Amino acid sequence: MQQVKTGLVKYIDTDVLPHLTGIKKLGLGIYTALAANNVVGLMEKYREHPAVAVLDMIDAEGNVDIDKLYQALAPQFSNGEKQTISIPLIGDMTVDRTDLEKLYRYIKG
């Protein structure tokens, strides 16, 4: 779970924040710094929830199967498709397969 947290923060710091300006950049930077401290705890909290447990993505030691998650997400970006994610207080962010691959690499280290 720590590896997922580290990869997410690196992706945001390297690939998202440089494209924002002003209050959006400041807001996401602060949000990321504060939320990063809670990501592992939140994942721990929900890992036993039936909707999460059925996915078999997190083992007993708290390791996330990032390869399984990547394989499930990759088809959502086939044929150059893009997906839009709404980030509270920041707005919409459109991501494509290259974003998924960057995030995957950051998490894998």
N, CA and C atoms as an extended XYZ file, in Angstrom:
327
Properties=species:S:1:pos:R:3:atomname:S:1:resname:S:1:resid:I:1 pbc="F F F"
N         0.823       -1.193        0.000 N   MET     1
C         0.000        0.000        0.000 CA  MET     1
C         0.867        1.257        0.000 C   MET     1
N         1.992        1.163        0.664 N   GLN     2
C         2.921        2.290        0.684 CA  GLN     2
C         3.431        2.583       -0.721 C   GLN     2
N         3.651        1.543       -1.497 N   GLN     3
C         4.133        1.688       -2.872 CA  GLN     3
C         3.093        2.402       -3.732 C   GLN     3
N         1.810        2.093       -3.524 N   VAL     4
C         0.733        2.759       -4.266 CA  VAL     4
C         0.702        4.234       -3.894 C   VAL     4
N         0.781        4.518       -2.615 N   LYS     5
C         0.790        5.907       -2.144 CA  LYS     5
C         1.946        6.678       -2.774 C   LYS     5
N         3.137        6.112       -2.719 N   THR     6
C         4.322        6.772       -3.268 CA  THR     6
C         4.170        7.032       -4.767 C   THR     6
N         3.655        6.028       -5.497 N   GLY     7
C         3.458        6.185       -6.935 CA  GLY     7
C         2.433        7.245       -7.280 C   GLY     7
N         1.327        7.280       -6.538 N   LEU     8
C         0.288        8.293       -6.776 CA  LEU     8
C         0.829        9.701       -6.538 C   LEU     8
N         1.539        9.878       -5.434 N   VAL     9
C         2.093       11.197       -5.111 CA  VAL     9
C         3.107       11.616       -6.174 C   VAL     9
N         3.949       10.683       -6.607 N   LYS    10
C         4.940       11.019       -7.640 CA  LYS    10
C         4.247       11.417       -8.943 C   LYS    10
N         3.193       10.687       -9.322 N   TYR    11
C         2.455       11.021      -10.542 CA  TYR    11
C         1.863       12.421      -10.439 C   TYR    11
N         1.232       12.717       -9.327 N   ILE    12
C         0.618       14.045       -9.160 CA  ILE    12
C         1.690       15.131       -9.191 C   ILE    12
N         2.773       14.936       -8.442 N   ASP    13
C         3.847       15.936       -8.388 CA  ASP    13
C         4.532       16.138       -9.733 C   ASP    13
N         4.723       15.059      -10.484 N   THR    14
C         5.491       15.113      -11.729 CA  THR    14
C         4.649       15.431      -12.955 C   THR    14
N         3.429       14.877      -13.001 N   ASP    15
C         2.652       14.945      -14.236 CA  ASP    15
C         1.370       15.765      -14.165 C   ASP    15
N         0.925       16.115      -12.977 N   VAL    16
C        -0.317       16.883      -12.873 CA  VAL    16
C        -0.046       18.315      -12.411 C   VAL    16
N         0.621       18.458      -11.284 N   LEU    17
C         0.845       19.802      -10.731 CA  LEU    17
C         1.538       20.768      -11.693 C   LEU    17
N         2.531       20.329      -12.478 N   PRO    18
C         3.175       21.281      -13.393 CA  PRO    18
C         2.228       21.882      -14.437 C   PRO    18
N         1.077       21.250      -14.659 N   HIS    19
C         0.128       21.755      -15.653 CA  HIS    19
C        -0.944       22.648      -15.046 C   HIS    19
N        -0.913       22.808      -13.746 N   LEU    20
C        -1.887       23.665      -13.070 CA  LEU    20
C        -1.231       24.977      -12.679 C   LEU    20
N        -2.069       25.973      -12.447 N   THR    21
C        -1.561       27.264      -12.004 CA  THR    21
C        -2.444       27.781      -10.871 C   THR    21
N        -1.940       28.786      -10.186 N   GLY    22
C        -2.709       29.505       -9.188 CA  GLY    22
C        -3.306       28.638       -8.098 C   GLY    22
N        -4.558       28.946       -7.787 N   ILE    23
C        -5.245       28.295       -6.676 CA  ILE    23
C        -5.441       26.800       -6.920 C   ILE    23
N        -5.600       26.384       -8.177 N   LYS    24
C        -5.752       24.957       -8.465 CA  LYS    24
C        -4.477       24.202       -8.121 C   LYS    24
N        -3.326       24.760       -8.493 N   LYS    25
C        -2.052       24.122       -8.179 CA  LYS    25
C        -1.832       24.096       -6.671 C   LYS    25
N        -2.092       25.206       -6.029 N   LEU    26
C        -1.935       25.294       -4.582 CA  LEU    26
C        -2.880       24.317       -3.881 C   LEU    26
N        -4.128       24.308       -4.315 N   GLY    27
C        -5.133       23.431       -3.705 CA  GLY    27
C        -4.796       21.963       -3.843 C   GLY    27
N        -4.417       21.536       -5.049 N   LEU    28
C        -4.094       20.129       -5.252 CA  LEU    28
C        -2.802       19.755       -4.526 C   LEU    28
N        -1.860       20.670       -4.483 N   GLY    29
C        -0.616       20.409       -3.758 CA  GLY    29
C        -0.868       20.187       -2.274 C   GLY    29
N        -1.684       21.032       -1.685 N   ILE    30
C        -2.018       20.893       -0.263 CA  ILE    30
C        -2.832       19.626       -0.042 C   ILE    30
N        -3.822       19.411       -0.881 N   TYR    31
C        -4.677       18.223       -0.753 CA  TYR    31
C        -3.847       16.947       -0.838 C   TYR    31
N        -2.945       16.886       -1.804 N   THR    32
C        -2.101       15.701       -1.991 CA  THR    32
C        -1.224       15.470       -0.770 C   THR    32
N        -0.608       16.523       -0.267 N   ALA    33
C         0.275       16.385        0.895 CA  ALA    33
C        -0.492       15.860        2.108 C   ALA    33
N        -1.683       16.374        2.331 N   LEU    34
C        -2.476       15.940        3.485 CA  LEU    34
C        -3.100       14.566        3.269 C   LEU    34
N        -3.637       14.334        2.086 N   ALA    35
C        -4.309       13.062        1.800 CA  ALA    35
C        -3.325       11.906        1.752 C   ALA    35
N        -2.111       12.162        1.318 N   ALA    36
C        -1.115       11.089        1.215 CA  ALA    36
C        -0.898       10.405        2.557 C   ALA    36
N        -1.017       11.169        3.615 N   ASN    37
C        -0.829       10.589        4.946 CA  ASN    37
C        -1.961        9.645        5.326 C   ASN    37
N        -3.108        9.760        4.664 N   ASN    38
C        -4.266        8.948        5.014 CA  ASN    38
C        -4.571        7.833        4.022 C   ASN    38
N        -3.881        7.787        2.895 N   VAL    39
C        -4.191        6.813        1.853 CA  VAL    39
C        -4.047        5.382        2.359 C   VAL    39
N        -2.932        5.084        3.009 N   VAL    40
C        -2.706        3.726        3.482 CA  VAL    40
C        -3.756        3.350        4.522 C   VAL    40
N        -4.056        4.249        5.441 N   GLY    41
C        -5.079        3.983        6.449 CA  GLY    41
C        -6.441        3.762        5.831 C   GLY    41
N        -6.778        4.528        4.832 N   LEU    42
C        -8.065        4.383        4.148 CA  LEU    42
C        -8.133        3.043        3.422 C   LEU    42
N        -7.038        2.672        2.764 N   MET    43
C        -7.011        1.385        2.071 CA  MET    43
C        -7.138        0.238        3.069 C   MET    43
N        -6.473        0.360        4.216 N   GLU    44
C        -6.574       -0.658        5.264 CA  GLU    44
C        -8.010       -0.765        5.765 C   GLU    44
N        -8.631        0.374        5.936 N   LYS    45
C       -10.002        0.415        6.454 CA  LYS    45
C       -10.972       -0.317        5.527 C   LYS    45
N       -10.824       -0.128        4.234 N   TYR    46
C       -11.783       -0.679        3.280 CA  TYR    46
C       -11.390       -2.034        2.697 C   TYR    46
N       -10.196       -2.511        2.991 N   ARG    47
C        -9.760       -3.765        2.365 CA  ARG    47
C       -10.632       -4.948        2.758 C   ARG    47
N       -11.239       -4.926        3.939 N   GLU    48
C       -12.108       -6.020        4.374 CA  GLU    48
C       -13.569       -5.799        3.994 C   GLU    48
N       -13.882       -4.639        3.437 N   HIS    49
C       -15.257       -4.373        3.003 CA  HIS    49
C       -15.604       -5.389        1.905 C   HIS    49
N       -16.804       -5.987        1.959 N   PRO    50
C       -17.157       -7.021        0.977 CA  PRO    50
C       -16.987       -6.594       -0.481 C   PRO    50
N       -17.293       -5.354       -0.797 N   ALA    51
C       -17.167       -4.885       -2.181 CA  ALA    51
C       -15.712       -4.813       -2.623 C   ALA    51
N       -14.809       -4.615       -1.692 N   VAL    52
C       -13.388       -4.553       -2.002 CA  VAL    52
C       -12.765       -5.948       -1.889 C   VAL    52
N       -13.132       -6.670       -0.854 N   ALA    53
C       -12.567       -8.001       -0.629 CA  ALA    53
C       -12.818       -8.945       -1.802 C   ALA    53
N       -13.987       -8.847       -2.420 N   VAL    54
C       -14.319       -9.722       -3.543 CA  VAL    54
C       -13.384       -9.514       -4.737 C   VAL    54
N       -12.743       -8.376       -4.825 N   LEU    55
C       -11.823       -8.090       -5.930 CA  LEU    55
C       -10.492       -8.819       -5.776 C   LEU    55
N       -10.177       -9.260       -4.566 N   ASP    56
C        -8.944       -9.980       -4.284 CA  ASP    56
C        -7.728       -9.187       -4.781 C   ASP    56
N        -7.697       -7.912       -4.428 N   MET    57
C        -6.616       -7.022       -4.879 CA  MET    57
C        -5.570       -6.779       -3.789 C   MET    57
N        -5.940       -7.010       -2.528 N   ILE    58
C        -5.041       -6.727       -1.417 CA  ILE    58
C        -4.896       -7.997       -0.594 C   ILE    58
N        -3.653       -8.451       -0.405 N   ASP    59
C        -3.444       -9.681        0.348 CA  ASP    59
C        -3.418       -9.412        1.853 C   ASP    59
N        -3.229      -10.457        2.642 N   ALA    60
C        -3.264      -10.362        4.103 CA  ALA    60
C        -2.176       -9.442        4.659 C   ALA    60
N        -1.065       -9.309        3.936 N   GLU    61
C         0.023       -8.434        4.385 CA  GLU    61
C        -0.164       -6.982        3.927 C   GLU    61
N        -1.240       -6.716        3.194 N   GLY    62
C        -1.510       -5.358        2.733 CA  GLY    62
C        -0.881       -5.011        1.400 C   GLY    62
N        -0.407       -6.012        0.674 N   ASN    63
C         0.177       -5.773       -0.642 CA  ASN    63
C        -0.922       -5.668       -1.691 C   ASN    63
N        -0.854       -4.644       -2.505 N   VAL    64
C        -1.824       -4.422       -3.568 CA  VAL    64
C        -1.317       -5.077       -4.847 C   VAL    64
N        -2.170       -5.837       -5.509 N   ASP    65
C        -1.797       -6.476       -6.776 CA  ASP    65
C        -1.965       -5.446       -7.894 C   ASP    65
N        -0.936       -4.637       -8.070 N   ILE    66
C        -0.990       -3.542       -9.036 CA  ILE    66
C        -1.066       -4.056      -10.462 C   ILE    66
N        -0.493       -5.240      -10.726 N   ASP    67
C        -0.569       -5.806      -12.071 CA  ASP    67
C        -2.010       -6.169      -12.427 C   ASP    67
N        -2.732       -6.742      -11.484 N   LYS    68
C        -4.131       -7.101      -11.706 CA  LYS    68
C        -4.971       -5.836      -11.935 C   LYS    68
N        -4.694       -4.811      -11.157 N   LEU    69
C        -5.419       -3.554      -11.316 CA  LEU    69
C        -5.127       -2.924      -12.672 C   LEU    69
N        -3.871       -2.939      -13.078 N   TYR    70
C        -3.488       -2.395      -14.383 CA  TYR    70
C        -4.203       -3.150      -15.507 C   TYR    70
N        -4.219       -4.478      -15.425 N   GLN    71
C        -4.870       -5.288      -16.454 CA  GLN    71
C        -6.371       -5.011      -16.527 C   GLN    71
N        -6.989       -4.686      -15.413 N   ALA    72
C        -8.417       -4.365      -15.402 CA  ALA    72
C        -8.687       -2.974      -15.984 C   ALA    72
N        -7.768       -2.046      -15.749 N   LEU    73
C        -7.953       -0.671      -16.226 CA  LEU    73
C        -7.567       -0.470      -17.687 C   LEU    73
N        -6.560       -1.161      -18.140 N   ALA    74
C        -6.021       -0.944      -19.488 CA  ALA    74
C        -7.078       -0.986      -20.599 C   ALA    74
N        -8.035       -1.925      -20.584 N   PRO    75
C        -9.035       -1.935      -21.664 CA  PRO    75
C        -9.900       -0.666      -21.726 C   PRO    75
N        -9.972        0.072      -20.626 N   GLN    76
C       -10.747        1.310      -20.621 CA  GLN    76
C       -10.092        2.400      -21.472 C   GLN    76
N        -8.862        2.149      -21.883 N   PHE    77
C        -8.108        3.126      -22.666 CA  PHE    77
C        -7.717        2.584      -24.032 C   PHE    77
N        -8.415        1.553      -24.496 N   SER    78
C        -8.097        0.985      -25.806 CA  SER    78
C        -8.483        1.951      -26.912 C   SER    78
N        -7.853        1.814      -28.041 N   ASN    79
C        -8.132        2.640      -29.217 CA  ASN    79
C        -8.015        4.132      -28.946 C   ASN    79
N        -7.099        4.499      -28.069 N   GLY    80
C        -6.860        5.919      -27.803 CA  GLY    80
C        -7.927        6.600      -26.969 C   GLY    80
N        -8.785        5.820      -26.326 N   GLU    81
C        -9.845        6.422      -25.507 CA  GLU    81
C        -9.260        7.230      -24.365 C   GLU    81
N        -9.995        8.247      -23.973 N   LYS    82
C        -9.627        9.087      -22.845 CA  LYS    82
C       -10.765        9.030      -21.836 C   LYS    82
N       -10.415        9.170      -20.576 N   GLN    83
C       -11.400        9.163      -19.506 CA  GLN    83
C       -11.270       10.467      -18.727 C   GLN    83
N       -12.387       10.995      -18.275 N   THR    84
C       -12.383       12.231      -17.506 CA  THR    84
C       -12.678       11.923      -16.049 C   THR    84
N       -11.847       12.480      -15.179 N   ILE    85
C       -11.979       12.306      -13.742 CA  ILE    85
C       -12.288       13.677      -13.154 C   ILE    85
N       -13.320       13.760      -12.328 N   SER    86
C       -13.646       15.014      -11.655 CA  SER    86
C       -12.926       15.055      -10.315 C   SER    86
N       -12.116       16.075      -10.116 N   ILE    87
C       -11.375       16.247       -8.871 CA  ILE    87
C       -11.996       17.431       -8.133 C   ILE    87
N       -12.550       17.181       -6.938 N   PRO    88
C       -13.186       18.268       -6.187 CA  PRO    88
C       -12.258       19.475       -6.030 C   PRO    88
N       -12.806       20.646       -6.224 N   LEU    89
C       -12.133       21.932       -6.107 CA  LEU    89
C       -11.109       22.206       -7.208 C   LEU    89
N       -10.783       21.208       -8.012 N   ILE    90
C        -9.797       21.379       -9.074 CA  ILE    90
C       -10.483       21.411      -10.431 C   ILE    90
N       -11.416       20.499      -10.624 N   GLY    91
C       -12.123       20.420      -11.897 CA  GLY    91
C       -11.896       19.082      -12.560 C   GLY    91
N       -12.207       19.029      -13.826 N   ASP    92
C       -12.075       17.787      -14.578 CA  ASP    92
C       -10.647       17.617      -15.089 C   ASP    92
N       -10.214       16.359      -15.083 N   MET    93
C        -8.899       16.013      -15.599 CA  MET    93
C        -9.098       14.852      -16.562 C   MET    93
N        -8.606       15.000      -17.765 N   THR    94
C        -8.729       13.951      -18.761 CA  THR    94
C        -7.431       13.164      -18.822 C   THR    94
N        -7.563       11.845      -18.729 N   VAL    95
C        -6.395       10.972      -18.756 CA  VAL    95
C        -6.518        9.983      -19.909 C   VAL    95
N        -5.366        9.510      -20.370 N   ASP    96
C        -5.360        8.517      -21.443 CA  ASP    96
C        -4.416        7.374      -21.059 C   ASP    96
N        -4.155        6.502      -21.987 N   ARG    97
C        -3.339        5.314      -21.715 CA  ARG    97
C        -1.935        5.687      -21.244 C   ARG    97
N        -1.371        6.762      -21.779 N   THR    98
C        -0.029        7.148      -21.345 CA  THR    98
C        -0.028        7.532      -19.865 C   THR    98
N        -1.100        8.152      -19.397 N   ASP    99
C        -1.196        8.486      -17.976 CA  ASP    99
C        -1.258        7.217      -17.135 C   ASP    99
N        -2.044        6.251      -17.579 N   LEU   100
C        -2.144        4.974      -16.875 CA  LEU   100
C        -0.781        4.297      -16.817 C   LEU   100
N        -0.060        4.304      -17.922 N   GLU   101
C         1.247        3.658      -17.967 CA  GLU   101
C         2.263        4.380      -17.077 C   GLU   101
N         2.212        5.703      -17.044 N   LYS   102
C         3.103        6.459      -16.156 CA  LYS   102
C         2.819        6.125      -14.699 C   LYS   102
N         1.545        6.136      -14.337 N   LEU   103
C         1.162        5.840      -12.972 CA  LEU   103
C         1.602        4.428      -12.584 C   LEU   103
N         1.402        3.485      -13.483 N   TYR   104
C         1.813        2.109      -13.249 CA  TYR   104
C         3.322        2.024      -12.995 C   TYR   104
N         4.099        2.705      -13.822 N   ARG   105
C         5.557        2.697      -13.656 CA  ARG   105
C         5.975        3.340      -12.334 C   ARG   105
N         5.322        4.449      -11.972 N   TYR   106
C         5.651        5.109      -10.709 CA  TYR   106
C         5.347        4.200       -9.524 C   TYR   106
N         4.247        3.496       -9.583 N   ILE   107
C         3.885        2.607       -8.478 CA  ILE   107
C         4.828        1.408       -8.420 C   ILE   107
N         5.142        0.850       -9.574 N   LYS   108
C         6.035       -0.306       -9.597 CA  LYS   108
C         7.457        0.063       -9.183 C   LYS   108
N         7.795        1.344       -9.319 N   GLY   109
C         9.123        1.807       -8.910 CA  GLY   109
C        10.113        1.545       -9.971 C   GLY   109
